[in-house]
Amino acid sequence: MAGTAGETGGADMAGGVDTGHVWSALGGDPALVDAVSEVVRPGVLDARLPVRDLARACVGACALAAAELAARRAGWPEVPGVRVDDGAVAAAFTSERHLRVGGREPVAFAPLSRLWRTADGWVRTHANYPHHRERLLAALGAPGDVDALEAMLAGRSAAEVEESVYAAGGLAVALRTPGQWAASGQGAAVARRPLVERGRLDASPARVLSSPAPRSPSASLLPAAGLRVLDLTRVIAGPVATRVLALLGADVLRVDPPGMPELPDQHADTGFGKRSATLDLAARQDVFEDLLGSADVVVTGYRPGALDRFGLSPEALAERRPGLVVAQLSAWGAYGPWARRRGFDSLVQVATGIAAIEGAAGRPGALPAQALDHGTGYLLAAGVLRALTEQSYEGGGRYVRVALARTATWLTDGLRPDDEDGAAAQAADAGGAGGVCGTGGARQAGRAREAGEAREADTAREAGSTPKTDTTPKTSSTPETDTAQETSSTPKTDTTQETSSTPKTDTTQEADSTPKTDTTRETSSAPKTGTAPEAAGSGPEPWLAERDSPLGRLRYALPPVSFRGGPTDWARPPGPWGADTARWT
């Protein structure tokens, strides 16, 4: 891919935050990256860290993995051209803010889910769910009054709060700088792992996949058509991954415990193209075994080890279903001292130093999107697609493993020494001792501080809160087990695009039996004719759409995954949570 001018928002710190880096982590052929063209829109997802680059890279690699699998199944010598538009990516990464169900905005998150000042820094809590709220208050011996809790936490250390709440089964994380995170046991364990962990589970024969070519000139190319995916994920990151697989033609069946319903708006946002069933794994193991018997992929998003008692470790699954692809997602990784801890995007941002980097005016900040959740979701989907392609050549069951904390470490890897100094100064200014340990009084760049203040205010307005509270949207349907980040209940929007059967050299989505590639990378502050939807500025409207659904009239974000001939909208809207039967169609 050619370089581009006009990059802002941390491009000089990007380092390996690009599609080529992700594609290498996925084990892909480096030559295929030339099939990707990018429409760069400076100003979207603006941040000090290269979050726009991260989002673009995750989506670009996912789209390339889809195009590669499509070419493999169709027997084409070249992969279809891939197109990544920052506008579409930004809309998708903030989809929970755009979602509307029957014109209704999402419900705000709980008042005890926020940042709190402590005696020596800051701590971030999560209490969206009643049992987490109870555990938080029990651990601290505090009443449920916000003002009283604020006063109590102001007299305690952040590290003490973090450990006492964790010991009680709650969720609280102390603010750290990137350097403090890197020096911690969990930070060091995460840094030693690849961005995407991949490997073999067995020596089953090569997978034979039929051609996914469209049955009619107007039909979309669906590289995952005919594949069955068991979706055991909740919250954002895992459901984002399986939503992509559904977009690409897979039969995705989401299975949840009957006593743990998903938050309605979250289900509406991530349930496109899927069916939703409930199943008590302890009582109906026979039903699950029937599902597993013809599944091609199993995706889990619970804490490492949480599902092992049901025989759902990768090794146990592969023993019963040779040739299976097992994809796992967690917050902190399946290793290190925090492997069994619960976590969400907003907590990971605080623990890994992102909140310190993005802070301003003596207060920790947040990324302009829940980029760890969304980005890790697209990484996981890309890993599954690449595993399927590799299986078609080499055989063997496969596992793919990603973690929000590893994605966060990748995002902060390119920090310059003065950036780390700035984060330390910000943390020190914010709480006296920088969260979990003392830090020096190094400088914070004035430009970055001003940008952070403006972004913090904008995010607060979107979330319906004041800048004093944490602006990262958060929601979790299973705080006990799901390790993906929380999301705001704000709905998404979407706008349909057209599919053409006439092949062109541009990377717009057109069906063609002889795919071509476009290696142009375009820089644009507004969509260009023939290359992007026409719109003024860089707002989300061109990438939002509306349609009727069983849940009511939906406004939602369109898929950002785009390759020539591929789908341009979700196959079908979500139905009610848990309304389907636990069986394959």
N, C-alpha and C positions, 0 to 999 in steps of 0.2 A: 504494500500500500504506500502510495506517495505521501509525503508530509503535507502539512497544511499550515496556513497562516492564521493569525488572529486567535490563537488558543489562549484561554484565560482559565482561572480557577484551579491553579495548581499544576498546570501542564509542565512547568519546569521541574516539578518534583515527581513527575509521573514514572520515570524509569521504565520498569517492565509492566506498567499498567496499560496494556494494549492487547489487541486481539491475538497478535502473534505469540505473546507470552502465554495467554490462556490456551491457545491451540497446542503449544508445545507441552503444557501441563497435561493436556488430554491425550498426548501421544499421537497427534495428527501429523500428516505429511506437511512440512513447512511450505511446500510449493502451492498448496491449496489456498493459502492465505491471500494469494493474488486474486482469488475469485471474489474478494470482499471489497465493496465500495462503501464509503462513509460520507454522510452529509453532516458536517460539523456545524453546530449552532452555538457560538460563544454566548454565554449568558444563561443557558439552561443548566439546571442543577449546579449553580454557582457555589463554590466552596473554596476554602484554602487547600484542602486535600483534593486530589484528582478524582473526585467522585464521578464526574461526567465521563472521564476516560474509563473508569472501572465499569460503569453501567454499559457503555458502548461496547467494551471488550467482552463482557459476559454475554450480552445479547448477540454480538457478532459471531462469537465462537459457537453459540448454540445454533444460530441459523446456518452456519457453515457445516456443523455436524449433521443437521437435518438434510442439507443439500447433498452432502457426501453419501448419506444413507440412501437417499432417493436415487442418486446416480448408480450406486452399487446394485440396488434392487432392479433398476431398469436396464442395467447393462450398458450404461452410457460411458464413453471414454473420458468425459469431462463433467465436472460438477456444475449445476446451475449457478448463475451469478447470484451473489448475496448482496443485499442492500441494508445498511444500518443508518437510520436517520435519528439524530439526537432528539428531534421533537417527539417522535413516536416513543423512543426509549424513555424520555423524561416523563411523558404522560403515563406510561406503563409503570414506572417506578414510583409514581405518586398516585396510583390508581385508586387507593382507598380514600383519597381526598376528593376525587371527582365523582365517585359512585353516588347515584341516587336511586332509590327504590320507591316508585310511586311518588316521586318528587320530594321524598323525605330525606333529610340529611341524617347522617349516622348519629348514634348516641355518643356523648362525650365519655372519656375514660374517667376512672375513679379519682377522687380528690387526693387519695393517699398514694397514688402512682405518680411520683414526681421526684425532682431533685430537692435535697434538704441541705442546708448549711450545718456543719458540725463544728466542734471546737477546733479542729485542725484542718478542715477542708470541706468536702461535699460527699454526700452519699445519695445514690439513686435507689428508690424502692419501687416495687411492683405489687399492687394490691387490687387489681381489677376484679378478682374473684373473691367471693366471701371467705373461703377457707384460707386464702393467702392473706387477706386482710386480718383475719383472726390470728394467724400465726405471727404476723408482723407485730401486732399490738401485744400479743402474749409475750413474745420474745423481749420486747422493750418495756413491758410493764406499763404501757401507756394507755390513756383513754383514746377514743376514736375521734376526738376533736382535733382539727388541723392545727389550730393555734397552740393547743397544749402540746401536741407532738412536736411541733416546730421548736418550741421552747425547750423541750426535753432533749431533742437531738442536738441542739446548739451547745449543750454541755457535755457531749460524749464524743469520743474519737470515731472517725469514719471506719477504721479497721475493726474496732470493737463492735460497732453496729453491724458491719458486714458479717462477721463471724457468728455473732449471737443470733441474728435473724436466720442465717443459713442453718445453724444447729437446730433451730425450731421448725425447719421445713419451709421457711419463707424465702423471700427474694429481696436482697439488698446488695449493692455493690459500691465500693468506695471509688472515688475519682482517682485516676492515675494518669501520669504522663506516659507517652510512648516508651520512654526510657525506663520508667518504673515497671511498666508491664513487661518489657523485654527482660528485665532482671528478675522477674518473679518466676516461681516454679512452673506455673501454667504457661506464662508467656514464652519461656524457653522451650517447653515441650511443644507448643504450637509451632514455633518458628522452625523447629527441626523437621516438620512434616511438609510434604508437597502441598501445593494449593488444592490439587485434586488427587486423592489416593485411589489407586486402581490396581487390580490384580485378578488372578484366576482363582476359581473355587474348585474346579474339577477339570477332567480331561474329556468331556463329552464331545461328540462329533460336531463338525461345522454346521451351522444353522443354514437351512435352505429357505430363502425368502422369495416369495413371488414378486413380480413387478408391481410397483405402486402407481404405474402410469395412469393418467385419468381415463375413465371409461368414455368420456365425451369431451369434445374440444373445450367446453366451458367448465369442466370439472377441475378441481384443484389437485395438485400433486401431493399425495399424502404418504410420506416415507414410513410412518408407523402404522399404516393401515393393516388390519388383521392381527395386531399384537394386543395381548391382554395384560393390563397393568393393575395390580392390587395396590391401592393407595392407602397406606396406614400413616398419614400425616395430618397435622393440624396447624392452625395459625396461618403464617404467611409463606415462609420459604418453601416448605415441602409442597403445599398446595399449588404454589406458583409453578414448581417443576412439573407436577402431574397435569396441570392445566395446559402446559406446553405440549406434553405428550398427547393429550386429548385433541388439541388443535391439529396435530400432525396425523390424526386418524386412529390413534389407539383407542381401544375399548377400556376406559378407565373406570374402575369401581372403587369408590372411596368407602372404607369401612371404619366406623367409629364405635366406641363403647356406647351402649344404649343410655347409660346414665350421664353421659358427658356431651350434651348437645353443643354444636358449634354456634358461635355468635352469629346471629342472622345476617348482618351486613357483611361479615367476613366470608360467610358461605356464599353470599350473592356475588362477591367480588372474585373469588377464586374457584367457584364451582362450575364455570362454563365448560360444556362438553362432557361432563362427568355424570355418572349416576352415584347416588348416595344411599348407603344402607347402614344399618346398625347390626352389630353382632357381639355377643358375649363370648369372647374367646375361651373363657374357662368352662362355660357350660355347653358350647356348641363347637367343639373342636372338629367334629365331623364335617360341619358345613365349611369351615375354613380349609380343611384338607381337600375337599372337593374343589374349592376355588383354586387352591394352590396347584392341584393336579394338572390344570391346563393354563396356568399363568406363565407369561414370558418374563415379566418384570415385577419385582416387589419393591416398593419404595416406603421407607420408614422415616419418621421424624420425631421419634421419642428419645428420651435420654438414653445414652449407651447402656445396654444391659437391662433396660426396663421391660423389654419384650422377651428376654431370653427364657423366662419361665414358661412361656407359651411355645417354646421351640422355634423361635423366630430369629435366632442368630443367623448370620450368613451361612455358616458351616452347616447348621442343622437344616436350614431351608434347602441348601444345595444337595444335601444327602437325600432328601425326599423328592426333590425336583431337579435332577441334573440338567445343566444347561441354562439355569435361571440367571438372570441379572438381578443382583441385590444392590439397591442404592440406599445409602444411609446419610442422614443429616442430623447434626446436633449443634448446640450453641457453642460449647467450649472445646469440642473434640473428644474422641474416644480414648484419651490418654492424658497423663498428667494428674495433678492433685484435684483438679476441678472437673474431671471427666464425668462424674455423676451429678454435678450440680445443674439445677434448672437455670435457664437463661432466655433472654429475649434481646432483640436488636438494640433497644435503648440501653439495656444493661451492658451489653458487649461494647457499645460505643463509649460508655463511661469507663469501663475497666481497662480498655486497650489504649486509652489516651486520645481517642478521637474527639471526645467532648472537650478535653483540655485544649486541643489544637483549634477547635471551632468556636471556642468561647470568646467573649468580649465583655468589656465593662465590668470585670471582676466576677463574671458568672460563666460557668461551663455552657457550651453550646451543643449543637447537634447538626448532623448532616441535613441537607435540604430534602432528603428522601430517606426512607428506610432501606437504604441501599445495601446493607448487609443481608437483609432478608431477601430482597428481590434479586440481587446479584448472585447470592449463593443458590437461590432457586434455579436460575438459568444455568449456573455452573453444573448443578446436579442433573438437569435435563440434558445438557450437552454431554455429560459423562455417560449417561444411559445410552444416548444415540451413538456415541463412539463405541461403546461396548458392543452394541448390536452389530455395527459394521465390522468390528474386529472378529466377532464370533462367526460372521459369514465367511471369513477367510480361514480362521485358525481353530474355530470351535472353542469349547471350554466355557463353563459357567464363570461369571464375572462379578466382582463387587466394585462399587464406586462409593467413596466416602468424602464428604465435605463438612466444613464447620464454619459457623459465622465468625468465630474468633480468628480462624486462619484467613478468611477473606479480609477481615479488619487488619491483620498484620501485613497482608499484601498491600493494602491501601496506604499504610503508613511507612512501608519499606523505603520509599525514596526521600524521606525527610532529610533536609540539610541540617547541619549542626545548629545553625541559628534558628531553624524552625523548632527543633527540640528545645532550645533555650527559651524560645517564645512560649512554648507550651508550659514549660516549668514556671516561667514568670506568671503566666496566666493562672496556673493552679495555685501558686503562692499568693497572688493577689486575691484569688477567689476565697481562700480559706485560711491563710496564715501559714500552713505547713504543707500545702499541696496535696491533701487527701490522705495518702497512706504513709508518706514520709516527707521530711523537710526538703525543700528545694531552694535553689538560689534565686536572687532577684534579677534574673536576666531580662532582656528587653522583649517587648511584644511589638511587632511592627504596626505602625499606625494605620497603614492601608488595610491590613488584614483585620484589625480591630474594628474599623469603620464598616468594612464589608460584613463582618460577623454580627455587628449590632443591627444592621439593616436586615440581614437574613433572619436573625433571631426574632425580630419584630414581625416580619412577614410570615414566618412559620407559626408564630403564636396566633396571629390573626386567623390563619387557615384552620388551626386546631381549635379555635374558639376559646383560647386561653390567653393569659397575659404573659409577657416575656419572663415574668418571675418564675413561672412553672416550666418544667421540661417540655420542650416543644415537639419531641418525637412522639408520633402517634403510637399507641400501644394497645394491643388487644391480644388475648390468648384464650383459646377455647379449652385447652387442657394445661393449665399452669403446672400440673403435677408432672406431666411427662413430656409434652412437646417442648423442644428446645429452640424453636424458631422464634423470631422476635415478635413483639406485640404490634398490632396495627390499629390505627384509628378506625372507627366505624364509618368513616366517610366514604361514600360510594364513588365508583369510577364512571367514566363516560367513554364513548366510542363512536367512530365514524366508519362506515363501510367503505371499502375500496373495490376497484374492479379487477377482474381477472381476464386476461386475453389469451387466446390460443395462438396468436401470431408471435413467433419468437423475435426478439430484438436484442441488440447488444447491450442495451441499458439493463440495469439490474432490477427494474420494476418487475413485479411478480407476473410472469407470463408463462403459460404452459408451452413446452417445446420438447420434442423428443431428442433434440441435439442441443443441449444446453451450452451457452456461451458465458464468458465471464467479462466483467467490467472492472478494471483495476483503478478507475478514477476515484480519488477521494476529494470531495467537494467541501468547500467552506462556505457557509451561508448564514446570514442573520435572518433570512426569511426563505421559505421554500422557493425553489426555482422551477420554472416551467419544464415539465417532462422529467423532473428529478425528485420532486417532493410536492405534497399538497400545497396549493397556494393559500397563503394566510399572511396577515400583517403581524409582524413581530414574531415572537417565539412562544406564544401561549399554547395551551394544550388543545384548543378547540378542534383543529384539523384531525386530531387523533382520538376524538371522542365520538361515540355513536349512541343511538337509542333504539330500543326494541321492546316489544311486549314479551312477557315471560309469565310463568306460573306464579312468580313472586310479585308481579306488578310491572309497571313500566320501568325499565332499567335504563339508566345512563351509565356508560362504562367506557373504559379505555380499550382501544383496539390492540391487537397483538403487535408487538414490536419486531417479532421474528419474521423476516421477509427474505424470500429467495424466489427466483424466477419460476413461475408455475405453481408456487405454494399458496396456501390459504391466506386470505386477507381479513377474515373475521372468524370468531369462534363458531364452532359448528352448531351449537344450540345453547340457549340460556339455561341457567341452573334451575332445578326444581326445588321443592321443599327438602330441607335436610332430613336424611334418614327415611325418605319416602319410598325408596326402591327396595326390591328383594335382593338378598345377598346371593346372586347367581349371575352367571355370564349370559349375555344375550346370544 
